Amino acid sequence: MRRLTVIVLLAAAFAIATVGVVFVRDLVADPPSASCQAPPTAFGPSISVAGHHQIAIDYVCAGASQSGTLYLSAGPGPYPVAVWVHGAGPATSLSFGGVIAPLVDSGVAVFSYDKRGVGESQGACRPGDNGHFNLLTADVVGAIAALASRSDVRRDEIGLIGASQAGWIAPKATVDSGKVAFIALASATPVSERLTNTYERLARGDEGRLAKDEISRRLATAGASGFDPLPFLQQMTVPSLWMFGTEDDRVPVTESIALLDQLKSRGKDITIVTFPGAGHGLLDTPPSAPNAPPTLVDWILKHVHPASRYAHVPLLECRVTSHAPAAMRSALETSARSSDSA
């Protein structure tokens, strides 16, 4: 009996030590103190590509350079900007197309960068896939700060867009930055990280085929655990869009909408849109619901002041062009005065 007690105590001590090692490892890999409020930033030249402009941007967060591309319309600024927040897994900067093209064509600039540790971005790859989002959040905050330093950007109209895992990162980044004007998310959830993982496991049938009501019952019994975006959502004061496919098997749609409705009842500016029969990839190419990308674009356009798509030369510039013939200068100035008095 004594020997059995010793074995049990040793096993318990080993388990505690293992948990402690994992906890310390996670703190080192993704420190809660991670911050990127004023990153060193380098901007490349503006390059014209097929009717729009692209600018390479590199900025340093937590000792690692993050690399991305800013997409701008051909017209003059200032531009509102949407920063793309990645979902789970390794991901490089989005190319021009998908939801980026209609936003840029409408006068909203978009910035997308290689996720930490992927492509041209430095750092440890995918810390968020272990349920820790401090560094990934800092990278988003750094992107916002880098963009806000540009004279052609509307500093009060920088927002966040994204999908899936972005639902945990965007609210925290909004609070940490203090410079976010809106968030627009697809196939994301305000439900805690581990509870969402439980839903995904049950929805894909790991414990047999379960009805939606039974899955909801089990989630209610389990309760929130892991990273929880709720405290940040409660602090947010900016408008947000949440789009769901009713057949999403990765995020708990019913529980997500219920939680968002609670926040709405407390005065939060939240728009919820559902797409019947659609799955998780509302912003994929192709999207699981064809109307999802234009719904997101239309919502954003209602919350910003888009830049003009076309360059123009103000008439006032013609008045001071001394090389124009005197008769032409006189005619232009007379026309301008007539327009001003109209």
C-alpha positions, 0 to 999 in steps of 0.5 A: 500500500505504501509503495502504491502511494509513493507511485501515485505521488510521483506520478502526480508530481511528474504531471504537475512538473510537466504542466509547469514546464509547458506553462513556462515554455508558452510564456517564453514563446508568446510573452503576455508583454508582447507589444508593438506600438511604434515599430521601426518601419520601412516603406518601398516605392509605389508600384503601379500594377494593373490599375492599382498601386502596391507598396512593400512594407516591413516593420519590426515587432518583438525583434522580428521583421514582418513583411507585407503589401499595401494595396491602394487604388489609382486615385489620390488619398487619403485612404481608409485602410483594412488590415487583414488578420490571418486565420489559423495555420501558416499563411502568406500575404494575400495577393490582389483578388478575392475580397481585396480587389473590390475594396481597393477598387472602391477606394479602401486600401488593404494591407496584408502581410506574411504571418509571423514565421511564414514567407518573408516574415521572421519569428516563430511560426504560428504561435496562435495555433497553440491557443496563445495570441500575444505575438500575433496580436502585437503584429496586428497592432504594429501594422496599424501603427506603421500604416498610421504613420503614412500621410496618405492614410486616414488615421481615424479609419484603419480597420481590421478584417479577417476570418476564423482565428481572427475573431480572437485576435482582432478584438484584443488588437482593437483594445491594445491599439486604440486606433482601430475604427472597425472590425469586419469578420467572417467565419469567426467566433467570440466564443472562447478558444478551447470551447470552440475547439470542443465544438469542432471536435464534436461537429466533425463526429469525433464522439459519434453523430450528434444533433446540434441541440446535443452539441449545444448542451455539451458546450453549455456544460463545458463552459468557457476555457482557453483564450477568451475574447469576451473581455476585449469585446466588452471594452470595444467601442467601435462597430463590428460585423460578424458573418456566419455560415449556418452550417459552419463545422468549425465555429459554434454559430448558435453560441456565437450569435447568442453571445453577440446578441448579449453584447448588442443588448448592452449597447455595442454596435454589432451587425450579424449576418448569416448565410443559410447552408454555407460552411466555414469559408465565407471569404475563401476563393471561391467563398462558401456563400457568394454574397458574403464578400460583397456583404463585407465590402458594402458594410465597410463602405458605409463606415469609411470615407473611400478615396477617389478611384481616379486622379484629378487636377484641381482647376486652381492649379491652372490659375498659377501656371505662368507658362499658359498664354495670357488669354487662356489664364484670364479665361480660366480665372474668370471661369473659376471665379464664376464657379466659386460664386455659384 
